Amino acid sequence: MDVRFLGGAREVGRSAVLVDDSLLLDFGLLTGNPMRTPIETPTPDAVVVSHGHLDHAGAVPALLSGSDRPPVHWTPPTRELALTLARDTLKLHGGTLQCPFTETDVQRLTQVSRTHGYGETFTAAGYEVTFFDAGHIPGSAHVLVEDDDTRLLYTGDFHVDDQRLVPGTTARPDADAVICESTYYGVEHDPRSDVESRFVESVQETLWEGGTVVVPAFAIGRTQELLLVCDAHDVPCYVDGMGKDVTRMLGHHPDFVRDADALKRATSHARFVTGRDGQRKRITDQKAAIVTTSGMLSGGPAMTYVPEIRANPTNKVTMTGYQVEGTPGRDLLETGSAEFDGRRMPVSAQVEQYDFSAHADEAGLRAFLDDYRDARVLVNHGDDCERFAADLRADGYDASAPAVGDTATL
């Protein structure tokens, strides 16, 4: 089994792994200006998508721009999320070089879609494929790929600890080789309960002082997690951006969330922003948390809210996720200013960051891989893949960190 890395190797973003030039695992975009796609657009016999985040599913429609129509396999929530992302990308970048696909490609995607639940083995490009719950976001999956000789486990993104939205992964299927994400290698997450307590205390303090808190959040997974947190602690909140549609959609997939009733309550607790008649500017005067896209301040309603509240030091901007280098969110954290609508603006409002990560930290990665000491480990999806692989080798693993464009024979 030959595995070629077209993206997501020694980097976070544009994940794409091609198995024997036949089966493609993920096909994502790398967030930035400009966005970057995998190094080539292959013509696979089938596509399997691990989960519905932009860096894993964002470029999938581009695979249908030619004459080939490979089937695309994913869980039901991943299908819905990927289509939502594709339509949002078209809305933001359609007709420009930033967008690698067209509306026609997205329509074709609905025609070739094949959905599967966890534990259901199906055939794709001649391989036996099974999804296992990865504990990252609703519908996220470890992907087990089997032929007559090799069992390859592609982890996608995963978390071993429970979140309010989804439970941590407990799946450890037998495998001869593991392609393992490493986003938070070298990092120790604080207990989620501690992070949540600090976040809620900070938000409530600002609201008591008469301020407003803008909470940039990824639309998929993070927004819903924060709505659950706000509901559990009775924090008044608004929700805006693509996260609104995603929240409603996940309500239709109760089997893929940890507590469907809790998500329903949190959805009712939040006030959904319509964006009409200057509503966003009025909301910035409210004593409330505004959970809004984009999570890295690279677009969306956050580009309205942050400039509106930036001058008052009582207000806060609470970043809640990973900030890719080169994004306005990373810029704001490092410099106290960022570019909004082409203008660099200083932000006097307090800027904080909270680790609500949906990825395993180093301890979680090692706990997961402890079940694969006899397997070959290929480290990907991280900023420090080579060091992680070296540390694993020192612990007795057969581990390496391929670069983009490399092929590994299993």
Disulfide bonds with the S-S distance in Angstrom:
none
